[in-house]
Amino acid sequence: MSFIYRYVIRLIVFRLPPEVSHRFAVVSFRFRPIWKLFGIISRPSGGDHRTVLSGIEIPNPVGIAAGFDKDCEVLGSLQDVGFGYVVGGTITLDARPGNPKPRMLRKSKDGALVNALGFPGHGLEPARSRLAKLSPAAARRTLISISGTEDDPIRECLIALEPLVAGIEVNISSPNTAGLAVFQEPVRLKQLLDTLVSSKSKPLFVKMPRLSDTGAFLELIQAAHESGADGFVVANTLPIEHQGLAVGKGGLSGKPLLKSTIELVGQARNHLGDGPTVIGCGGISNAEDARVVMEAGADAIQIYTALVYEGPGVASAISRGLRSGS
Ligand SMILES: Cc1cc2nc3c(=O)[nH]c(=O)nc-3n(C[C@H](O)[C@H](O)[C@H](O)COP(=O)(O)O)c2cc1C
């Protein structure tokens, strides 16, 4: 199946501008019966690869990362094709247009993307009404990514969405949103998390920035840990400059990130010890990558760019490979 995607479907889809093909992919995921059937055909034999993330039970440790289904339109289909859990969003309180276009590019030779989307989205209310329609079984393996540039709107998103899902991921690390970087300062992050932790009743994960300064990275992790965060997603895209983007800079995702993901996951795990959840994210495109990230200390993984390059069978392929140890 991945052969058909790579040599037929991808050739056609990659003729479209990246944002158009992303929209095409999301719309195609609306035809749920097709994806249910696809999931049955591609499901790993030998049963599930049960994993528990801060008390959340999931059938396998492969998740779709935040940003693919920004407005929570097709989370059920993503579970159908084999993702053990899904992260919808990032949701912000109000609708946002995002940054000017072009704001998404492919670097096909590298298996990478560069984006400077800047959280375009419909805002809290449409997400809330879509999430309210998830079946209880689907909601139990759904996380929602929320963000903003001030504490109160983020808290409002948590209070509104947490009852509908299994847990919340707070995104302090998108390189494309003016004002978000304030939460990459440990004292400021602690203030935000103190507010969120006092309002939460389910697991809260922090999506970390991809910092090259180990001391700064661990200081941020420590601040979040002390405030009561249950786990960490390590990590978001790598900030880079790119003249092909209207705003001149964005976040690199995909294969070039794998090495730094392994290093950051190892640092986070060594620092935190066995307790808190660590989820590896960035540059994972097959079972071998996933295995190395989990050996470095991750309890689970998330992928985004691999779905674009490898197609909808990638989640099942990775969980099958992890199970069989190949
Ligand atoms: C087009 C695009 C949009 C993204 N949007 C978000 C987002 O809204 N929130 C977020 O936390 N991460 C977002 N990300 C980052 C991904 O969730 C992930 O952290 C990153 O792409 C690294 O994983 P990958 O190499 O498997 O793609 C986005 C990534 C891409 C490529």
PDBQT file of the ligand as one rigid body, heavy atoms in Angstrom, charges set to zero:
ROOT
HETATM    1  C1  LIG A 401       2.259  22.073   8.484  1.00  0.00    +0.000 C 
HETATM    2  C2  LIG A 401       2.532  21.883   9.937  1.00  0.00    +0.000 A 
HETATM    3  C3  LIG A 401       1.690  22.461  10.887  1.00  0.00    +0.000 A 
HETATM    4  C4  LIG A 401       1.937  22.273  12.248  1.00  0.00    +0.000 A 
HETATM    5  N1  LIG A 401       1.083  22.818  13.152  1.00  0.00    +0.000 NA
HETATM    6  C5  LIG A 401       1.287  22.579  14.484  1.00  0.00    +0.000 A 
HETATM    7  C6  LIG A 401       0.372  23.051  15.446  1.00  0.00    +0.000 A 
HETATM    8  O1  LIG A 401      -0.657  23.670  15.132  1.00  0.00    +0.000 OA
HETATM    9  N2  LIG A 401       0.642  22.799  16.756  1.00  0.00    +0.000 N 
HETATM   10  C7  LIG A 401       1.748  22.096  17.172  1.00  0.00    +0.000 A 
HETATM   11  O2  LIG A 401       1.929  21.878  18.363  1.00  0.00    +0.000 OA
HETATM   12  N3  LIG A 401       2.620  21.610  16.255  1.00  0.00    +0.000 NA
HETATM   13  C8  LIG A 401       2.411  21.837  14.942  1.00  0.00    +0.000 A 
HETATM   14  N4  LIG A 401       3.281  21.329  14.026  1.00  0.00    +0.000 N 
HETATM   15  C9  LIG A 401       4.478  20.587  14.514  1.00  0.00    +0.000 C 
HETATM   16  C10 LIG A 401       4.212  19.076  14.539  1.00  0.00    +0.000 C 
HETATM   17  O3  LIG A 401       3.202  18.753  15.458  1.00  0.00    +0.000 OA
HETATM   18  C11 LIG A 401       5.497  18.307  14.928  1.00  0.00    +0.000 C 
HETATM   19  O4  LIG A 401       5.881  18.719  16.213  1.00  0.00    +0.000 OA
HETATM   20  C12 LIG A 401       6.644  18.588  13.972  1.00  0.00    +0.000 C 
HETATM   21  O5  LIG A 401       6.178  18.626  12.646  1.00  0.00    +0.000 OA
HETATM   22  C13 LIG A 401       7.741  17.534  14.085  1.00  0.00    +0.000 C 
HETATM   23  O6  LIG A 401       7.241  16.247  13.782  1.00  0.00    +0.000 OA
HETATM   24  P1  LIG A 401       7.441  15.558  12.317  1.00  0.00    +0.000 P 
HETATM   25  O7  LIG A 401       8.885  15.677  11.963  1.00  0.00    +0.000 OA
HETATM   26  O8  LIG A 401       6.957  14.160  12.502  1.00  0.00    +0.000 OA
HETATM   27  O9  LIG A 401       6.575  16.340  11.385  1.00  0.00    +0.000 OA
HETATM   28  C14 LIG A 401       3.054  21.512  12.670  1.00  0.00    +0.000 A 
HETATM   29  C15 LIG A 401       3.884  20.917  11.698  1.00  0.00    +0.000 A 
HETATM   30  C16 LIG A 401       3.636  21.091  10.360  1.00  0.00    +0.000 A 
HETATM   31  C17 LIG A 401       4.545  20.433   9.357  1.00  0.00    +0.000 C 
ENDROOT
TORSDOF 0
